[in-house]
Amino acid sequence: MNGILNLFESIATTPALLVGLIALVGLLLQKKSATEVIQGTIKTFAGFLILTGGSTILSDALTPFAKMFKFALGVQGVVPSNEAVVAIALVKYGSVTALIMLVGMIVNILLARFTKFKYIYLTGQAMLYVSCLTAVVLISAGIGNNWKTVLLGGLFEGTLLTITPAFCQPFMREITHGDNIAMGHTGNIGYAIAGLVGKWFGDKKHSTEDIEFPKSLGFLRDSTVSITIVMGIVYIILAIIAGPHFVENKLSDGTNYIVYAFVQAGTFAAGFAVVLQGVRMILAEIVPAFQGIAKKLVPNSKPALDVPIIFPFAPNAVLLGFIVSFAVGVLSMFAMVAMHTVVIIPGVVGHFFCGAAAAIYGNSKGGRRGAILGAIVNSLLISWLPLYILPVLGNLKMAASTFADTDYLVPGILLGNLGHFGPTAVTFSIIGFTVIVIIVSMLMKSPKTATPKESK
């Protein structure tokens, strides 16, 4: 008997096995062939192990970065990177994160089925990352690491991922010239704000797509290339400021400080690529399983897809948004240095994806001016809000990294600060959040179904 209990406990506390079992159940429900079930389950299991390995690479790259920055400027530097912080956090919170994600998927499907918010969130890595944030915040707030955390966390995540695509849909109609897809990314709150800023202060007559960028800058549209180049520049500048003596004696074991800095930048990019590969393998089987179920259960639903889905609609806005967003992030960093706060280093990943999308949303209603203003406002949010989420992440050792996007930062800060009033306040707030969404849905007009032209 003890052996059986130990077996179940070991499975439940081993994230790679637990996520693999979730994939197994999903594939069986889809009535996949034995070959597909075995292949999908093993790939999910191996993917989680790859992700965990990627966390070590990212940690190794971020640690010297933070040490150089602190030595050079006398302050703590934090790099917002969802991949980095989640990979680190999953080592400790992996099992509860996986269960929250499973409950959250079910809640999303139920809300989409029974409310007028017909959005099925299909961006797998975002689900995983929001689940991880929710687990960290709830456990740090004193809810505990138990079934209550799983149910409350899943309810919160499922409701959040149902409602945030709705914020963006008015702008998605403008961007895609249709109403058959939605935005499923963790920058949705920031994108909606960017769209509103563009609408209020922009000029729709002059689109970013009328601008001709030099072809020589086109390589910046590849996020992997931009991460390597920008992080390489930052690492080398930091190494020069810190000086060869500090770097070669304290960090590199005698390797030339410039070479060491460039290798660390490459290591960060490599770790990022490894983590993404792991996430893709984990979710490649889970998401299609739930997607198939959702199509049968939720008529007229819209798939909420990852942010690159909109990049082809405004490629100039992509590059403009990245440049503007990162520039604002750098200026914010220097402002934090002057203010002697914790310093948020501009995260290349966040500023590329979120800056690009914010510019596209701003452009949809406000043209070039809207794109620039939208990217600026979103950059200010992702540059300054991390200062306020750090205190609610509990004792998790994240000194060199934190969450990057608005859909982590805004809900995380609100939920974390509610934790100061005790577990009861957090419980009632999460339930109240879901109830409010249901009531709002009841008061809304029924959504129009897509016309044949829109569905093409």
C-alpha positions in Angstrom: 0.0 0.0 0.0 2.8 2.4 0.9 4.5 1.6 -2.4 1.4 2.5 -4.4 0.9 5.8 -2.4 4.6 6.5 -3.0 4.2 5.9 -6.7 1.2 8.3 -7.1 3.0 10.9 -4.9 6.1 10.6 -7.0 4.1 11.0 -10.3 2.2 14.0 -8.9 5.4 15.7 -7.7 7.3 15.0 -10.9 6.3 17.7 -13.4 7.6 15.9 -16.5 5.6 12.8 -15.8 2.4 14.8 -14.8 2.4 16.9 -18.0 3.0 13.8 -20.0 0.0 12.1 -18.4 -2.2 15.2 -19.2 -1.1 14.8 -22.8 -1.9 11.1 -22.7 -5.4 11.8 -21.5 -6.0 14.5 -24.1 -4.8 12.2 -26.9 -7.0 9.3 -25.7 -10.0 11.6 -25.6 -9.3 12.6 -29.2 -9.3 8.9 -30.1 -5.8 9.1 -31.6 -4.1 6.0 -32.9 -1.8 4.0 -30.5 1.2 5.3 -32.4 0.1 9.0 -32.0 -0.7 8.5 -28.3 2.7 6.9 -27.5 4.6 9.4 -29.7 2.8 12.5 -28.3 3.1 11.4 -24.6 6.8 10.7 -24.9 7.5 13.9 -26.8 5.7 15.9 -24.1 7.6 14.1 -21.3 10.9 14.7 -23.0 10.0 18.3 -23.8 9.6 19.1 -20.1 13.0 17.7 -19.4 14.4 19.8 -22.3 12.7 22.9 -20.8 14.3 22.1 -17.4 17.7 21.8 -19.1 17.1 25.1 -20.8 16.5 26.7 -17.4 20.0 25.8 -16.3 21.4 27.4 -19.4 19.4 30.6 -18.9 20.4 30.8 -15.2 24.0 30.4 -16.1 23.8 33.3 -18.6 21.7 35.6 -16.3 23.8 35.2 -13.2 27.0 36.8 -14.5 24.9 39.4 -16.3 23.4 40.5 -12.9 26.8 40.4 -11.2 28.4 42.6 -13.8 25.5 45.0 -13.8 25.5 45.3 -10.0 29.3 45.8 -9.8 29.3 48.3 -12.6 26.4 50.5 -11.5 26.0 49.5 -7.8 22.4 48.4 -8.3 20.5 45.1 -8.8 19.6 44.4 -12.4 16.6 42.3 -13.3 16.0 41.0 -16.8 12.3 40.5 -17.6 12.1 37.2 -19.5 9.1 35.0 -19.2 11.0 31.9 -20.5 13.8 32.4 -18.0 11.7 33.1 -15.0 9.2 30.3 -15.7 11.9 27.8 -16.4 13.5 28.6 -13.1 10.2 28.6 -11.2 9.0 25.2 -12.7 11.8 23.4 -10.9 10.0 24.2 -7.6 6.4 24.7 -8.7 6.1 22.4 -11.7 3.4 20.0 -10.5 0.9 22.6 -9.2 1.6 24.6 -12.3 0.6 21.7 -14.6 -2.6 21.0 -12.6 -3.6 24.7 -12.7 -3.0 24.8 -16.4 -5.3 21.7 -16.8 -8.1 23.3 -14.7 -7.6 26.6 -16.5 -8.1 25.0 -19.9 -11.3 23.4 -18.7 -12.6 26.7 -17.2 -11.8 28.6 -20.5 -13.8 26.1 -22.5 -16.7 26.2 -20.1 -16.8 30.0 -20.0 -16.6 30.1 -23.8 -19.4 27.6 -24.1 -21.8 29.2 -21.7 -21.0 33.0 -22.0 -20.8 35.4 -24.9 -17.0 35.5 -24.7 -16.4 32.9 -27.4 -12.6 32.8 -27.2 -10.7 29.5 -26.9 -7.1 30.3 -25.8 -4.7 28.2 -27.8 -1.3 29.7 -27.1 0.1 26.9 -25.1 3.2 28.5 -23.7 1.2 31.4 -22.5 -1.1 29.0 -20.6 1.9 27.4 -19.0 3.5 30.7 -18.0 0.3 32.2 -16.6 -0.3 29.0 -14.6 3.2 29.3 -13.2 2.7 32.9 -12.2 -0.6 32.0 -10.6 1.0 29.2 -8.6 3.8 31.4 -7.4 1.5 34.2 -6.3 -1.1 32.0 -4.6 1.4 30.0 -2.7 3.3 33.1 -1.7 0.0 34.6 -0.5 -0.5 31.7 1.9 -3.1 29.7 0.0 -0.9 26.6 0.3 0.4 24.1 -2.2 -2.7 21.9 -2.4 -6.0 21.2 -4.2 -7.4 24.7 -3.2 -4.5 26.4 -5.0 -5.1 24.2 -8.1 -8.9 25.0 -8.2 -8.6 28.7 -7.4 -5.6 29.1 -9.8 -7.4 27.3 -12.6 -10.5 29.4 -12.1 -8.4 32.6 -12.1 -6.3 31.6 -15.2 -9.3 30.3 -17.2 -11.3 33.5 -16.6 -8.3 35.7 -17.4 -7.6 33.9 -20.6 -11.2 34.1 -21.7 -11.6 37.8 -21.1 -8.3 39.3 -22.3 -8.9 38.3 -26.0 -12.2 40.2 -25.8 -10.2 43.4 -24.9 -8.3 43.1 -28.1 -11.0 42.0 -30.6 -12.1 45.5 -31.7 -8.5 46.1 -32.9 -8.1 42.6 -34.3 -11.0 43.3 -36.7 -9.1 46.3 -38.0 -5.8 44.5 -38.2 -7.0 41.3 -39.9 -10.0 42.8 -41.8 -12.1 40.0 -40.4 -13.5 38.6 -37.2 -12.5 34.9 -37.3 -9.3 34.9 -35.1 -8.5 36.5 -31.8 -5.3 37.4 -29.9 -4.0 34.9 -27.4 -0.9 36.4 -26.0 0.2 37.6 -22.5 0.5 41.2 -23.7 -3.2 41.5 -24.4 -3.9 44.2 -21.8 -1.0 46.3 -23.0 -2.1 45.8 -26.7 -5.6 46.9 -25.9 -4.3 50.0 -24.1 -1.9 50.7 -27.1 -4.9 50.4 -29.4 -6.9 52.9 -27.4 -4.0 55.3 -27.2 -3.7 55.1 -31.0 -7.4 55.7 -31.4 -7.4 58.7 -29.1 -4.2 60.4 -30.1 -3.2 59.0 -33.5 -4.1 59.7 -37.1 -5.4 56.6 -39.0 -4.8 58.2 -42.4 -1.0 57.7 -42.3 -0.2 54.0 -41.8 3.2 52.6 -40.9 2.9 50.5 -44.0 3.5 53.6 -46.1 7.0 53.8 -44.7 9.9 52.1 -46.5 12.6 50.7 -44.1 16.1 50.0 -45.4 16.4 46.4 -46.3 19.7 46.4 -44.3 17.7 46.4 -41.1 15.4 43.6 -42.1 17.4 41.1 -40.0 16.0 42.6 -36.8 12.6 41.1 -37.6 14.1 37.7 -36.7 13.8 37.6 -32.9 16.6 35.1 -32.4 19.0 37.4 -34.3 17.9 40.5 -32.5 18.2 38.8 -29.1 21.8 37.7 -29.8 22.8 41.1 -31.2 21.2 43.3 -28.6 22.2 41.1 -25.7 25.7 40.9 -27.1 25.9 44.7 -27.2 24.6 45.0 -23.7 26.8 42.2 -22.3 30.0 43.7 -23.9 29.1 47.3 -22.7 28.6 45.9 -19.2 31.9 44.0 -19.3 33.8 47.1 -20.4 32.2 49.2 -17.6 32.9 46.5 -15.0 36.4 46.2 -16.3 38.6 43.3 -17.4 40.0 42.8 -13.9 36.6 42.1 -12.3 35.3 39.9 -15.2 38.4 37.9 -15.7 39.1 37.3 -12.0 35.6 36.9 -10.6 33.6 35.5 -13.5 35.5 34.1 -16.5 38.4 32.2 -15.0 40.9 34.2 -17.1 39.1 34.2 -20.4 39.2 37.5 -22.1 36.4 39.7 -20.8 35.0 40.7 -24.2 35.0 37.1 -25.5 33.4 36.0 -22.2 30.7 38.6 -22.5 29.9 37.7 -26.1 29.7 34.0 -25.2 27.3 34.7 -22.3 25.1 36.7 -24.7 25.1 33.7 -27.1 24.4 31.4 -24.1 21.3 33.4 -23.3 20.0 33.2 -26.8 20.8 29.4 -26.9 19.0 28.9 -23.5 16.0 30.8 -24.8 15.9 28.6 -27.9 16.2 25.4 -25.8 13.4 26.5 -23.5 11.1 27.3 -26.5 11.8 23.9 -28.0 10.9 22.2 -24.8 7.7 24.2 -24.5 6.7 23.4 -28.1 7.2 19.7 -27.4 5.2 19.8 -24.2 2.3 21.6 -25.7 2.2 20.2 -29.2 0.0 17.4 -28.1 -2.0 19.0 -25.2 -3.3 22.0 -27.1 -4.6 20.1 -30.2 -6.4 17.7 -27.9 -8.3 20.5 -26.2 -8.7 22.4 -29.5 -10.6 19.4 -30.9 -12.8 19.1 -27.8 -13.5 22.9 -27.9 -14.6 22.8 -31.5 -17.2 20.3 -30.7 -18.4 21.9 -27.4 -18.3 25.6 -28.3 -20.1 26.7 -31.5 -19.0 30.0 -33.1 -15.9 30.2 -31.0 -12.8 32.0 -32.2 -9.3 30.6 -31.7 -7.0 33.0 -29.7 -3.6 32.6 -31.3 -0.1 33.6 -30.5 1.2 37.2 -31.3 3.2 36.5 -34.5 -0.2 35.8 -36.3 -0.6 39.6 -36.8 3.0 40.4 -37.8 2.4 39.8 -41.6 -0.4 42.4 -41.5 1.9 45.3 -40.6 5.6 44.3 -41.0 6.8 48.0 -40.8 5.0 48.4 -37.5 6.9 45.3 -36.2 10.3 46.9 -36.7 9.2 50.4 -35.6 7.6 49.0 -32.5 10.6 47.0 -31.5 13.0 50.0 -31.9 10.7 52.4 -30.1 9.9 50.0 -27.3 13.5 49.1 -26.6 14.6 52.7 -26.7 12.0 53.6 -24.1 13.1 50.6 -22.0 16.7 51.8 -22.1 15.7 55.3 -21.0 13.5 53.8 -18.2 16.5 51.8 -17.1 18.7 54.9 -16.8 15.8 56.7 -14.9 15.8 53.8 -12.4 19.5 54.0 -12.0 19.1 57.7 -11.2 16.3 56.9 -8.8 18.3 54.2 -7.0 15.5 51.6 -7.4 15.9 48.0 -8.5 16.8 48.4 -12.2 14.8 46.6 -14.9 17.1 45.8 -17.8 15.2 46.0 -21.1 14.2 42.4 -22.0 14.8 41.9 -25.7 12.1 39.2 -26.0 9.5 41.3 -24.3 10.3 44.5 -26.2 10.4 42.6 -29.6 7.1 40.8 -29.4 5.2 43.2 -27.2 6.6 46.3 -28.8 5.9 45.1 -32.3 2.3 44.1 -31.4 1.6 47.3 -29.5 2.7 49.3 -32.6 0.4 47.2 -34.8 -2.5 47.8 -32.5 -1.7 51.5 -32.3 -1.4 51.7 -36.0 -4.8 49.9 -36.6 -6.7 52.9 -35.2 -4.1 55.7 -35.2 -1.6 55.2 -38.0 2.1 56.0 -37.5 1.6 58.3 -34.6 -0.6 55.7 -33.0 2.0 53.0 -33.5 4.7 55.1 -31.9 2.5 56.2 -29.0 1.2 52.7 -28.5 4.7 51.2 -28.4 5.8 53.9 -25.9 2.9 53.4 -23.5 3.3 49.6 -23.6 7.0 49.9 -23.1 6.5 52.1 -20.0 4.1 49.4 -18.6 6.5 46.5 -19.2 9.5 48.6 -18.0 8.1 49.9 -14.7 5.4 47.3 -13.6 8.1 44.6 -12.9 9.2 46.8 -10.0 5.8 46.2 -8.4 5.5 42.4 -9.1 8.8 41.5 -7.5 7.6 41.9 -3.9 4.6 39.5 -4.4 6.7 36.6 -5.8 7.5 35.3 -2.3 10.8 33.6 -1.6 11.3 32.4 -5.1 14.9 33.1 -6.1 14.5 35.3 -9.2 17.0 38.0 -8.6 18.1 38.1 -12.2 14.8 37.7 -14.0 11.1 38.3 -13.7 7.9 38.3 -15.7 7.8 40.6 -18.7 4.3 41.0 -20.2 1.2 43.0 -19.0 -1.0 40.0 -18.6 1.4 38.6 -16.0 2.2 42.0 -14.4 -1.2 43.6 -14.0 -3.1 40.5 -12.7 -0.1 39.3 -10.7 0.3 42.6 -8.9 -3.4 42.8 -8.1 -3.6 39.2 -6.9 -0.4 39.4 -5.0 -1.3 42.6 -3.1 -4.7 41.0 -2.3 -2.6 38.3 -0.6 -1.7 40.9 2.1 -5.3 40.7 3.3 -5.1 37.0 3.7 -6.2 33.8 1.9 -9.9 34.5 2.3 -9.6 37.8 0.5 -7.8 36.1 -2.4 -10.4 33.3 -2.6 -13.4 35.7 -2.7 -11.6 38.0 -5.2 -11.0 35.2 -7.6 -14.6 33.9 -7.4 -15.8 37.5 -7.7 -13.7 38.0 -10.8 -15.4 35.1 -12.5 -18.9 36.1 -11.4 -18.4 39.6 -12.8 -17.3 38.2 -16.1 -20.4 36.1 -16.3 -22.7 39.0 -15.3 -21.1 41.3 -17.9 -21.6 38.5 -20.5 -25.3 38.3 -19.6 -25.7 42.0 -20.2 -23.9 42.0 -23.6 -25.6 41.7 -27.0 -25.0 38.3 -28.6 -21.9 38.4 -30.8 -22.4 38.4 -34.5 -21.3 35.2 -36.3 -18.6 35.6 -39.0 -19.9 36.2 -42.5 -18.8 33.9 -45.3 -16.4 36.7 -46.4 -14.9 37.0 -43.0 -14.4 33.3 -42.7 -12.3 33.0 -45.7 
